[in-house]
Amino acid sequence: MAEPAGSIEKGDPKCGLGGTITICFSRGDFSAFWALFTDNLVNLMVLAGICQFVFQMPAEIVYGRIVPGAAIAILAGVAVYVLLAKRAAARHGRDVTALPYGISTPVMFVYLFGVIGPIYWSTNDPLLAWQVGIGAGFMGGIVAALGAIVGPWLKKRSRRAPACSARCAASRWCSSAQCRWPSSSRTRSSALPR
């Protein structure tokens, strides 16, 4: 059986994994890196700007705790996803892509204006606001982990209609189209208004 183009033999130090896998880095990976890096950098800058200039939090908290903590969390998350992708590549013997990791912009605004800001404005204690924000992020992680456990079970036992309802609402809002499952040959793109 012919090996895929770009594969490396077992024991090759390019990826440090056993088995036949594809090369770890390609030209498109650098483009993806810069896109992810830029996205996370902009989110960190927006986070710092809102905390310091909108909330009027002290720079010691913003640049001494919040920004470094977020940067370490991003680096740790990227490292974990890379290791998981390398393990999946070794297990399946084929190329896999690591999931990009970073700060979700909508979630960042929810935590800023729904958690950190109100706590800071009501107590005028930046350390407490930061700690409550950390606690809220930790609780959000627990909810996401529980969703990862319950999600497959729920997917097997639920009908398609509830899964399609959000798409149906978005479709009707954008283009007044009927809700159709992706397998339908009559599905129209609802991204463009008519």
Buried (B, 14 or more C-beta within 10 A) or exposed (E): EEEEEEBBEEEBEEBEBEBBBBBBEEEEEEEEEEEBEEBBEEBBEBBBEBBBEEBEBEEEBBEEBBBEBBBEBBEEBBEEBBEEBBEBBBEEEBBBEBEBBBBEEEEBBEBBEEBBBBBBEEEEEBBBBBBBBBEBBEEBEEEEEEEEEEEEEEEEEEEEEEEBEEBBEBBEEBBEBEBBEEEEEEBEEBEEEE
